[in-house]
Amino acid sequence: MSQEMVIDIGVEAIRVALMVSAPVLLLGLLVGLIVSIIQATTQIQEQTLSFIPKLIAIALALLIFGPWMMNMMYTFTVNLFENIPNYIK
């Protein structure tokens, strides 16, 4: 196994991890920002107010993007296992 193969596997793993986590993180960030703007506008400074909308948004994101996320991880894992003979050479 050459250094280029190891680097390629690492880069691909990081890319898949970023792609899988991006929808959930971005949706949580967007909902948190909207709730913060509403809190600043109405001057309601309750710390726990933002948790419920974020939890609901993240749960919906997992329901919507879950199959796509699982497919990306499955494809990466199958590709990794199928190429084990090539890595050993």
MDTraj code that builds the backbone (N, CA, C; nanometers):
import mdtraj as md
import numpy as np

residues = "MET SER GLN GLU MET VAL ILE ASP ILE GLY VAL GLU ALA ILE ARG VAL ALA LEU MET VAL SER ALA PRO VAL LEU LEU LEU GLY LEU LEU VAL GLY LEU ILE VAL SER ILE ILE GLN ALA THR THR GLN ILE GLN GLU GLN THR LEU SER PHE ILE PRO LYS LEU ILE ALA ILE ALA LEU ALA LEU LEU ILE PHE GLY PRO TRP MET MET ASN MET MET TYR THR PHE THR VAL ASN LEU PHE GLU ASN ILE PRO ASN TYR ILE LYS".split()
xyz = np.array([
    [0.0851, -0.1170, 0.0000],
    [0.0000, 0.0000, 0.0000],
    [0.0895, 0.1231, 0.0000],
    [0.0689, 0.2085, -0.0972],
    [0.1530, 0.3266, -0.1092],
    [0.0948, 0.4420, -0.0277],
    [0.1755, 0.5441, -0.0137],
    [0.1317, 0.6622, 0.0606],
    [0.0165, 0.7325, -0.0114],
    [0.0185, 0.7298, -0.1430],
    [-0.0891, 0.7937, -0.2188],
    [-0.2234, 0.7262, -0.1934],
    [-0.2214, 0.5928, -0.1819],
    [-0.3457, 0.5205, -0.1531],
    [-0.4002, 0.5577, -0.0161],
    [-0.3126, 0.5648, 0.0812],
    [-0.3548, 0.5994, 0.2170],
    [-0.4125, 0.7403, 0.2196],
    [-0.3466, 0.8321, 0.1514],
    [-0.3954, 0.9704, 0.1469],
    [-0.5285, 0.9772, 0.0738],
    [-0.5429, 0.9027, -0.0360],
    [-0.6697, 0.9017, -0.1094],
    [-0.7836, 0.8456, -0.0252],
    [-0.7562, 0.7394, 0.0495],
    [-0.8594, 0.6821, 0.1370],
    [-0.8975, 0.7826, 0.2457],
    [-0.7986, 0.8489, 0.3037],
    [-0.8265, 0.9488, 0.4073],
    [-0.9057, 1.0665, 0.3543],
    [-0.8690, 1.1154, 0.2373],
    [-0.9409, 1.2281, 0.1764],
    [-1.0851, 1.1889, 0.1460],
    [-1.1030, 1.0691, 0.0923],
    [-1.2384, 1.0226, 0.0615],
    [-1.3215, 1.0053, 0.1893],
    [-1.2598, 0.9555, 0.2958],
    [-1.3313, 0.9393, 0.4230],
    [-1.3733, 1.0747, 0.4795],
    [-1.2862, 1.1725, 0.4716],
    [-1.3201, 1.3070, 0.5208],
    [-1.4296, 1.3685, 0.4344],
    [-1.4219, 1.3483, 0.3033],
    [-1.5232, 1.4025, 0.2135],
    [-1.6598, 1.3418, 0.2433],
    [-1.6636, 1.2107, 0.2632],
    [-1.7907, 1.1446, 0.2944],
    [-1.8441, 1.1924, 0.4295],
    [-1.7563, 1.2067, 0.5278],
    [-1.7999, 1.2536, 0.6603],
    [-1.8582, 1.3950, 0.6515],
    [-1.7951, 1.4822, 0.5741],
    [-1.8472, 1.6181, 0.5580],
    [-1.9798, 1.6190, 0.4830],
    [-1.9894, 1.5378, 0.3791],
    [-2.1134, 1.5328, 0.3017],
    [-2.2295, 1.4768, 0.3849],
    [-2.2009, 1.3779, 0.4682],
    [-2.3059, 1.3162, 0.5490],
    [-2.3510, 1.4097, 0.6612],
    [-2.2586, 1.4811, 0.7205],
    [-2.2949, 1.5668, 0.8337],
    [-2.3466, 1.7042, 0.7918],
    [-2.3207, 1.7464, 0.6696],
    [-2.3562, 1.8814, 0.6260],
    [-2.5061, 1.9135, 0.6339],
    [-2.5966, 1.8290, 0.5845],
    [-2.7384, 1.8681, 0.5896],
    [-2.7900, 1.8913, 0.7315],
    [-2.7529, 1.8042, 0.8228],
    [-2.8017, 1.8167, 0.9603],
    [-2.7412, 1.9404, 1.0272],
    [-2.6110, 1.9593, 1.0101],
    [-2.5457, 2.0738, 1.0728],
    [-2.5939, 2.2067, 1.0158],
    [-2.6096, 2.2136, 0.8848],
    [-2.6538, 2.3382, 0.8232],
    [-2.7979, 2.3715, 0.8597],
    [-2.8829, 2.2715, 0.8657],
    [-3.0211, 2.2973, 0.9046],
    [-3.0296, 2.3403, 1.0511],
    [-2.9514, 2.2760, 1.1382],
    [-2.9473, 2.3179, 1.2787],
    [-2.8945, 2.4592, 1.2933],
    [-2.7934, 2.4938, 1.2148],
    [-2.7379, 2.6293, 1.2169],
    [-2.8403, 2.7312, 1.1698],
    [-2.9099, 2.6997, 1.0623],
    [-3.0097, 2.7914, 1.0082],
    [-3.1240, 2.8142, 1.1064],
    [-3.1744, 2.7076, 1.1661],
    [-3.2838, 2.7213, 1.2634],
    [-3.2360, 2.7978, 1.3865],
    [-3.1153, 2.7701, 1.4327],
    [-3.0609, 2.8433, 1.5467],
    [-3.0464, 2.9915, 1.5182],
    [-3.0042, 3.0243, 1.3970],
    [-2.9897, 3.1649, 1.3588],
    [-3.1247, 3.2346, 1.3534],
    [-3.2237, 3.1675, 1.2968],
    [-3.3574, 3.2264, 1.2892],
    [-3.4152, 3.2475, 1.4287],
    [-3.4008, 3.1491, 1.5163],
    [-3.4514, 3.1626, 1.6530],
    [-3.3773, 3.2746, 1.7256],
    [-3.2475, 3.2867, 1.7042],
    [-3.1704, 3.3939, 1.7684],
    [-3.2142, 3.5315, 1.7209],
    [-3.2432, 3.5430, 1.5917],
    [-3.2918, 3.6712, 1.5393],
    [-3.4273, 3.7049, 1.5987],
    [-3.5140, 3.6058, 1.6097],
    [-3.6461, 3.6285, 1.6702],
    [-3.6306, 3.6675, 1.8173],
    [-3.5400, 3.6005, 1.8886],
    [-3.5181, 3.6345, 2.0290],
    [-3.4624, 3.7752, 2.0437],
    [-3.3720, 3.8142, 1.9570],
    [-3.3155, 3.9488, 1.9650],
    [-3.4198, 4.0543, 1.9307],
    [-3.5056, 4.0222, 1.8358],
    [-3.6092, 4.1176, 1.7955],
    [-3.7128, 4.1366, 1.9051],
    [-3.7549, 4.0277, 1.9668],
    [-3.8589, 4.0362, 2.0693],
    [-3.8017, 4.0563, 2.2093],
    [-3.6733, 4.0573, 2.2215],
    [-3.6025, 4.0731, 2.3487],
    [-3.6388, 3.9650, 2.4501],
    [-3.6678, 3.8451, 2.4015],
    [-3.6886, 3.7291, 2.4883],
    [-3.5534, 3.6610, 2.5014],
    [-3.4958, 3.6632, 2.6197],
    [-3.3613, 3.6095, 2.6395],
    [-3.3645, 3.4765, 2.7151],
    [-3.4462, 3.3864, 2.6688],
    [-3.4554, 3.2540, 2.7293],
    [-3.3583, 3.1609, 2.6585],
    [-3.2641, 3.1028, 2.7321],
    [-3.1596, 3.0186, 2.6734],
    [-3.2152, 2.8882, 2.6169],
    [-3.3155, 2.8319, 2.6828],
    [-3.3657, 2.7004, 2.6418],
    [-3.4661, 2.7082, 2.5275],
    [-3.5033, 2.8260, 2.4856],
    [-3.6051, 2.8416, 2.3817],
    [-3.5589, 2.7870, 2.2467],
    [-3.4306, 2.7892, 2.2202],
    [-3.3823, 2.7473, 2.0879],
    [-3.3646, 2.5959, 2.0744],
    [-3.3692, 2.5219, 2.1837],
    [-3.3422, 2.3786, 2.1764],
    [-3.4519, 2.3004, 2.1049],
    [-3.5776, 2.3283, 2.1352],
    [-3.6880, 2.2527, 2.0759],
    [-3.6946, 2.2717, 1.9247],
    [-3.6886, 2.3938, 1.8719],
    [-3.6885, 2.4064, 1.7250],
    [-3.5680, 2.3392, 1.6595],
    [-3.4517, 2.3465, 1.7242],
    [-3.3336, 2.2798, 1.6685],
    [-3.3517, 2.1289, 1.6678],
    [-3.4039, 2.0729, 1.7771],
    [-3.4265, 1.9280, 1.7821],
    [-3.5260, 1.8824, 1.6769],
    [-3.6314, 1.9590, 1.6584],
    [-3.7308, 1.9242, 1.5570],
    [-3.6701, 1.9325, 1.4175],
    [-3.5924, 2.0379, 1.3920],
    [-3.5299, 2.0545, 1.2602],
    [-3.4302, 1.9435, 1.2324],
    [-3.3517, 1.9061, 1.3323],
    [-3.2532, 1.7996, 1.3137],
    [-3.3229, 1.6652, 1.2925],
    [-3.4304, 1.6404, 1.3658],
    [-3.5050, 1.5155, 1.3456],
    [-3.5654, 1.5101, 1.2057],
    [-3.6195, 1.6224, 1.1586],
    [-3.6733, 1.6256, 1.0220],
    [-3.5631, 1.6084, 0.9179],
    [-3.4474, 1.6683, 0.9437],
    [-3.3351, 1.6532, 0.8502],
    [-3.2908, 1.5076, 0.8435],
    [-3.2876, 1.4412, 0.9576],
    [-3.2494, 1.2997, 0.9578],
    [-3.3527, 1.2140, 0.8854],
    [-3.4808, 1.2487, 0.8990],
    [-3.5843, 1.1740, 0.8270],
    [-3.5760, 1.1976, 0.6768],
    [-3.5495, 1.3215, 0.6381],
    [-3.5459, 1.3549, 0.4953],
    [-3.4166, 1.3062, 0.4306],
    [-3.3032, 1.3375, 0.4933],
    [-3.1737, 1.3063, 0.4334],
    [-3.1158, 1.1732, 0.4794],
    [-3.1812, 1.1042, 0.5708],
    [-3.1301, 0.9786, 0.6244],
    [-3.0994, 0.8729, 0.5195],
    [-3.1926, 0.8458, 0.4273],
    [-3.1622, 0.7445, 0.3247],
    [-3.0415, 0.7832, 0.2380],
    [-3.0322, 0.9093, 0.2028],
    [-2.9184, 0.9547, 0.1218],
    [-2.7879, 0.9410, 0.1997],
    [-2.7916, 0.9767, 0.3291],
    [-2.6726, 0.9662, 0.4134],
    [-2.6290, 0.8201, 0.4270],
    [-2.7245, 0.7309, 0.4496],
    [-2.6923, 0.5891, 0.4613],
    [-2.6378, 0.5340, 0.3298],
    [-2.6928, 0.5795, 0.2176],
    [-2.6444, 0.5349, 0.0879],
    [-2.4996, 0.5793, 0.0648],
    [-2.4666, 0.7021, 0.1045],
    [-2.3288, 0.7507, 0.0888],
    [-2.2326, 0.6682, 0.1739],
    [-2.2699, 0.6418, 0.2989],
    [-2.1832, 0.5638, 0.3869],
    [-2.1727, 0.4194, 0.3383],
    [-2.2830, 0.3639, 0.2910],
    [-2.2826, 0.2268, 0.2391],
    [-2.1917, 0.2155, 0.1167],
    [-2.2032, 0.3105, 0.0258],
    [-2.1210, 0.3091, -0.0953],
    [-1.9730, 0.3192, -0.0606],
    [-1.9388, 0.4080, 0.0324],
    [-1.7991, 0.4230, 0.0734],
    [-1.7466, 0.2939, 0.1361],
    [-1.8257, 0.2333, 0.2231],
    [-1.7831, 0.1116, 0.2917],
    [-1.7674, -0.0050, 0.1949],
    [-1.8633, -0.0214, 0.1043],
    [-1.8544, -0.1294, 0.0058],
    [-1.7324, -0.1091, -0.0833],
    [-1.7091, 0.0134, -0.1263],
    [-1.5928, 0.0430, -0.2090],
    [-1.4630, 0.0124, -0.1339],
    [-1.4595, 0.0458, -0.0066],
    [-1.3412, 0.0205, 0.0748],
    [-1.3162, -0.1299, 0.0879],
    [-1.4207, -0.2070, 0.1163],
    [-1.4049, -0.3516, 0.1324],
    [-1.3732, -0.4216, 0.0007],
    [-1.4324, -0.3736, -0.1085],
    [-1.4048, -0.4359, -0.2384],
    [-1.2616, -0.4125, -0.2839],
    [-1.2005, -0.3056, -0.2400],
    [-1.0646, -0.2729, -0.2827],
    [-0.9572, -0.3213, -0.1861],
    [-0.9930, -0.4014, -0.0876],
    [-0.8920, -0.4533, 0.0051],
    [-0.7840, -0.5323, -0.0682],
    [-0.8174, -0.6171, -0.1656],
    [-0.7075, -0.6865, -0.2378],
    [-0.6114, -0.5901, -0.3084],
    [-0.6642, -0.4800, -0.3596],
    [-0.5777, -0.3807, -0.4246],
    [-0.4889, -0.3090, -0.3237],
    [-0.5407, -0.2919, -0.2016],
    [-0.4631, -0.2221, -0.0989],
    [-0.3489, -0.3084, -0.0475],
    [-0.3689, -0.4384, -0.0467],
    [-0.2679, -0.5296, 0.0056],
    [-0.1480, -0.5386, -0.0881],
    [-0.1701, -0.5264, -0.2165],
    [-0.0616, -0.5402, -0.3147],
    [0.0464, -0.4366, -0.2948],
])
top = md.Topology()
chain = top.add_chain()
for i, resn in enumerate(residues, 1):
    res = top.add_residue(resn, chain, resSeq=i)
    for name in ("N", "CA", "C"):
        top.add_atom(name, md.element.get_by_symbol(name[0]), res)
traj = md.Trajectory(xyz[None], top)
